[in-house]
């Protein structure tokens, strides 16, 4: 049986350990609060997204990936706000709730090879990297692509390959992909991406015009190569750019 003395000692040790953890990771509490807010968002949108909770693996990763590393230094105080943030060149890092939702909807496992269109700062790729075998991510803005590659290398994320190019055309040399995620709004679903999706695979993509209502859509390709689509949620993304 514990005596009051032992209880006091154990409590003191626990407080000291908590202090050490917080000292090592001053953003831990902010990430935990963000995860709670995402869970609340999911509950509020359950009727639209068709689920009351996201995959536990996804939520765990959202609580681990250091979002503050993927925003400009001037934005770090807002890194764990549940909102998009500017990252330069007219681009944004997506709202964490949307990152979590799109990751969950992609429905990937640890063996998957994933294509991401719109690398941005690398945050979404870093989230996916903890859940799948490999991520290929394309960024059309060369300075962002260079910064993304350098950042991921600095953070020692080895299963993400950053490509500079026009994401509309995908990566034919690396296809097919188990899943494709598009993090910019297209006016229609790009046919090259559909072709590069493996039978049985899934694409998650926002579709719609800039400054108008866009729809987050799921594109499924069955074993026979037939395509089906469904709308999930109204969203707002920066537009997919490039020749097309």
FENWO-V47141 format. One record per residue. N is the residue number from 1. RES is the residue in one letter. PSI is psi as a letter, one per 30 degrees, with the letter a starting at -180 (* if undefined). OMEGA is omega in whole degrees, 0 to 359 (none if undefined). D_LAST is the distance of its C-alpha to the last C-alpha in whole Angstrom. Layout:
n:N res:RES psi:PSI omega:OMEGA d_last:D_LAST
n:N res:RES psi:PSI omega:OMEGA d_last:D_LAST
//
This chain:
n:1 res:X psi:k omega:178 d_last:72
n:2 res:X psi:k omega:171 d_last:70
n:3 res:X psi:l omega:178 d_last:73
n:4 res:X psi:e omega:180 d_last:71
n:5 res:X psi:e omega:181 d_last:72
n:6 res:X psi:e omega:178 d_last:69
n:7 res:X psi:e omega:179 d_last:67
n:8 res:X psi:e omega:181 d_last:67
n:9 res:X psi:e omega:181 d_last:66
n:10 res:X psi:e omega:178 d_last:63
n:11 res:X psi:e omega:180 d_last:62
n:12 res:X psi:e omega:179 d_last:62
n:13 res:X psi:e omega:180 d_last:60
n:14 res:X psi:e omega:180 d_last:57
n:15 res:X psi:e omega:179 d_last:57
n:16 res:X psi:e omega:179 d_last:57
n:17 res:X psi:e omega:178 d_last:54
n:18 res:X psi:e omega:179 d_last:52
n:19 res:X psi:e omega:179 d_last:53
n:20 res:X psi:e omega:180 d_last:52
n:21 res:X psi:e omega:181 d_last:49
n:22 res:X psi:e omega:178 d_last:47
n:23 res:X psi:e omega:179 d_last:48
n:24 res:X psi:e omega:183 d_last:46
n:25 res:X psi:i omega:184 d_last:43
n:26 res:X psi:f omega:181 d_last:44
n:27 res:X psi:g omega:185 d_last:40
n:28 res:X psi:e omega:181 d_last:42
n:29 res:X psi:e omega:179 d_last:43
n:30 res:X psi:e omega:178 d_last:40
n:31 res:X psi:e omega:178 d_last:38
n:32 res:X psi:e omega:178 d_last:40
n:33 res:X psi:e omega:179 d_last:40
n:34 res:X psi:e omega:179 d_last:36
n:35 res:X psi:e omega:178 d_last:37
n:36 res:X psi:e omega:180 d_last:39
n:37 res:X psi:e omega:177 d_last:37
n:38 res:X psi:e omega:178 d_last:34
n:39 res:X psi:e omega:178 d_last:37
n:40 res:X psi:e omega:177 d_last:38
n:41 res:X psi:e omega:180 d_last:34
n:42 res:X psi:e omega:179 d_last:34
n:43 res:X psi:e omega:182 d_last:37
n:44 res:X psi:f omega:182 d_last:36
n:45 res:X psi:g omega:186 d_last:33
n:46 res:X psi:e omega:183 d_last:34
n:47 res:X psi:f omega:180 d_last:34
n:48 res:X psi:e omega:186 d_last:31
n:49 res:X psi:f omega:174 d_last:30
n:50 res:X psi:g omega:177 d_last:33
n:51 res:X psi:l omega:180 d_last:35
n:52 res:X psi:f omega:178 d_last:37
n:53 res:X psi:k omega:177 d_last:37
n:54 res:X psi:l omega:179 d_last:34
n:55 res:X psi:k omega:181 d_last:35
n:56 res:X psi:e omega:179 d_last:37
n:57 res:X psi:e omega:180 d_last:36
n:58 res:X psi:e omega:182 d_last:33
n:59 res:X psi:e omega:177 d_last:35
n:60 res:X psi:e omega:179 d_last:37
n:61 res:X psi:e omega:178 d_last:34
n:62 res:X psi:f omega:178 d_last:33
n:63 res:X psi:f omega:183 d_last:37
n:64 res:X psi:e omega:185 d_last:36
n:65 res:X psi:k omega:184 d_last:33
n:66 res:X psi:i omega:183 d_last:34
n:67 res:X psi:f omega:181 d_last:31
n:68 res:X psi:f omega:178 d_last:33
n:69 res:X psi:f omega:187 d_last:32
n:70 res:X psi:g omega:176 d_last:28
n:71 res:X psi:l omega:177 d_last:28
n:72 res:X psi:l omega:183 d_last:29
n:73 res:X psi:e omega:180 d_last:33
n:74 res:X psi:f omega:182 d_last:33
n:75 res:X psi:g omega:189 d_last:32
n:76 res:X psi:e omega:180 d_last:34
n:77 res:X psi:f omega:179 d_last:37
n:78 res:X psi:g omega:189 d_last:34
n:79 res:X psi:e omega:183 d_last:33
n:80 res:X psi:g omega:168 d_last:34
n:81 res:X psi:k omega:183 d_last:33
n:82 res:X psi:i omega:184 d_last:32
n:83 res:X psi:l omega:173 d_last:29
n:84 res:X psi:l omega:179 d_last:25
n:85 res:X psi:k omega:178 d_last:26
n:86 res:X psi:k omega:178 d_last:24
n:87 res:X psi:g omega:180 d_last:24
n:88 res:X psi:l omega:178 d_last:23
n:89 res:X psi:g omega:179 d_last:19
n:90 res:X psi:g omega:183 d_last:19
n:91 res:X psi:l omega:180 d_last:18
n:92 res:X psi:l omega:167 d_last:21
n:93 res:X psi:k omega:189 d_last:23
n:94 res:X psi:l omega:174 d_last:23
n:95 res:X psi:k omega:181 d_last:26
n:96 res:X psi:e omega:177 d_last:28
n:97 res:X psi:e omega:181 d_last:29
n:98 res:X psi:e omega:175 d_last:25
n:99 res:X psi:e omega:180 d_last:25
n:100 res:X psi:e omega:182 d_last:28
n:101 res:X psi:e omega:181 d_last:27
n:102 res:X psi:e omega:177 d_last:24
n:103 res:X psi:e omega:179 d_last:26
n:104 res:X psi:e omega:182 d_last:28
n:105 res:X psi:f omega:181 d_last:26
n:106 res:X psi:f omega:172 d_last:25
n:107 res:X psi:h omega:182 d_last:28
n:108 res:X psi:l omega:175 d_last:28
n:109 res:X psi:a omega:188 d_last:32
n:110 res:X psi:f omega:179 d_last:33
n:111 res:X psi:f omega:190 d_last:32
n:112 res:X psi:k omega:168 d_last:28
n:113 res:X psi:k omega:189 d_last:25
n:114 res:X psi:k omega:173 d_last:22
n:115 res:X psi:k omega:174 d_last:19
n:116 res:X psi:k omega:176 d_last:18
n:117 res:X psi:j omega:182 d_last:14
n:118 res:X psi:i omega:184 d_last:15
n:119 res:X psi:e omega:182 d_last:18
n:120 res:X psi:b omega:180 d_last:19
n:121 res:X psi:f omega:179 d_last:23
n:122 res:X psi:g omega:184 d_last:23
n:123 res:X psi:e omega:180 d_last:25
n:124 res:X psi:e omega:178 d_last:24
n:125 res:X psi:e omega:179 d_last:24
n:126 res:X psi:e omega:176 d_last:27
n:127 res:X psi:e omega:180 d_last:28
n:128 res:X psi:e omega:185 d_last:27
n:129 res:X psi:f omega:180 d_last:28
n:130 res:X psi:f omega:186 d_last:32
n:131 res:X psi:f omega:187 d_last:31
n:132 res:X psi:l omega:181 d_last:29
n:133 res:X psi:e omega:182 d_last:30
n:134 res:X psi:k omega:177 d_last:27
n:135 res:X psi:k omega:168 d_last:24
n:136 res:X psi:k omega:181 d_last:21
n:137 res:X psi:k omega:184 d_last:19
n:138 res:X psi:k omega:176 d_last:15
n:139 res:X psi:k omega:184 d_last:15
n:140 res:X psi:f omega:180 d_last:12
n:141 res:X psi:j omega:190 d_last:15
n:142 res:X psi:e omega:178 d_last:18
n:143 res:X psi:e omega:177 d_last:21
n:144 res:X psi:e omega:179 d_last:20
n:145 res:X psi:e omega:180 d_last:20
n:146 res:X psi:e omega:180 d_last:23
n:147 res:X psi:e omega:180 d_last:25
n:148 res:X psi:e omega:180 d_last:24
n:149 res:X psi:e omega:180 d_last:25
n:150 res:X psi:e omega:181 d_last:28
n:151 res:X psi:e omega:181 d_last:29
n:152 res:X psi:e omega:176 d_last:29
n:153 res:X psi:e omega:179 d_last:31
n:154 res:X psi:e omega:180 d_last:33
n:155 res:X psi:g omega:175 d_last:33
n:156 res:X psi:h omega:174 d_last:34
n:157 res:X psi:j omega:192 d_last:31
n:158 res:X psi:f omega:183 d_last:31
n:159 res:X psi:g omega:173 d_last:29
n:160 res:X psi:k omega:175 d_last:26
n:161 res:X psi:k omega:181 d_last:24
n:162 res:X psi:k omega:179 d_last:21
n:163 res:X psi:k omega:171 d_last:18
n:164 res:X psi:k omega:180 d_last:16
n:165 res:X psi:a omega:180 d_last:13
n:166 res:X psi:j omega:185 d_last:9
n:167 res:X psi:f omega:179 d_last:10
n:168 res:X psi:e omega:185 d_last:7
n:169 res:X psi:f omega:179 d_last:9
n:170 res:X psi:a omega:179 d_last:12
n:171 res:X psi:i omega:184 d_last:15
n:172 res:X psi:e omega:182 d_last:17
n:173 res:X psi:f omega:181 d_last:20
n:174 res:X psi:f omega:183 d_last:21
n:175 res:X psi:l omega:4 d_last:20
n:176 res:X psi:l omega:180 d_last:21
n:177 res:X psi:k omega:176 d_last:22
n:178 res:X psi:f omega:181 d_last:24
n:179 res:X psi:l omega:178 d_last:22
n:180 res:X psi:k omega:176 d_last:18
n:181 res:X psi:k omega:179 d_last:18
n:182 res:X psi:k omega:185 d_last:15
n:183 res:X psi:g omega:172 d_last:16
n:184 res:X psi:l omega:187 d_last:13
n:185 res:X psi:k omega:175 d_last:13
n:186 res:X psi:k omega:178 d_last:10
n:187 res:X psi:f omega:174 d_last:10
n:188 res:X psi:l omega:182 d_last:10
n:189 res:X psi:j omega:184 d_last:11
n:190 res:X psi:k omega:179 d_last:9
n:191 res:X psi:e omega:179 d_last:11
n:192 res:X psi:e omega:179 d_last:11
n:193 res:X psi:e omega:177 d_last:13
n:194 res:X psi:e omega:181 d_last:15
n:195 res:X psi:e omega:184 d_last:16
n:196 res:X psi:f omega:178 d_last:17
n:197 res:X psi:k omega:181 d_last:19
n:198 res:X psi:k omega:172 d_last:23
n:199 res:X psi:k omega:186 d_last:25
n:200 res:X psi:f omega:182 d_last:27
n:201 res:X psi:l omega:184 d_last:24
n:202 res:X psi:k omega:173 d_last:22
n:203 res:X psi:k omega:172 d_last:19
n:204 res:X psi:k omega:189 d_last:19
n:205 res:X psi:k omega:171 d_last:16
n:206 res:X psi:k omega:183 d_last:16
n:207 res:X psi:k omega:178 d_last:14
n:208 res:X psi:l omega:181 d_last:14
n:209 res:X psi:l omega:174 d_last:14
n:210 res:X psi:k omega:179 d_last:15
n:211 res:X psi:g omega:175 d_last:18
n:212 res:X psi:l omega:180 d_last:19
n:213 res:X psi:k omega:174 d_last:20
n:214 res:X psi:l omega:179 d_last:18
n:215 res:X psi:k omega:171 d_last:19
n:216 res:X psi:k omega:187 d_last:20
n:217 res:X psi:k omega:172 d_last:20
n:218 res:X psi:k omega:177 d_last:21
n:219 res:X psi:j omega:180 d_last:20
n:220 res:X psi:k omega:173 d_last:23
n:221 res:X psi:k omega:183 d_last:23
n:222 res:X psi:a omega:185 d_last:27
n:223 res:X psi:f omega:179 d_last:29
n:224 res:X psi:g omega:180 d_last:28
n:225 res:X psi:g omega:179 d_last:24
n:226 res:X psi:k omega:185 d_last:24
n:227 res:X psi:k omega:172 d_last:22
n:228 res:X psi:k omega:181 d_last:23
n:229 res:X psi:l omega:171 d_last:21
n:230 res:X psi:k omega:179 d_last:23
n:231 res:X psi:k omega:182 d_last:23
n:232 res:X psi:e omega:192 d_last:25
n:233 res:X psi:k omega:171 d_last:25
n:234 res:X psi:k omega:182 d_last:23
n:235 res:X psi:l omega:174 d_last:21
n:236 res:X psi:j omega:180 d_last:20
n:237 res:X psi:l omega:169 d_last:17
n:238 res:X psi:l omega:184 d_last:15
n:239 res:X psi:k omega:170 d_last:11
n:240 res:X psi:k omega:182 d_last:9
n:241 res:X psi:l omega:181 d_last:7
n:242 res:X psi:a omega:184 d_last:5
n:243 res:X psi:e omega:184 d_last:4
n:244 res:X psi:* omega:none d_last:0
//
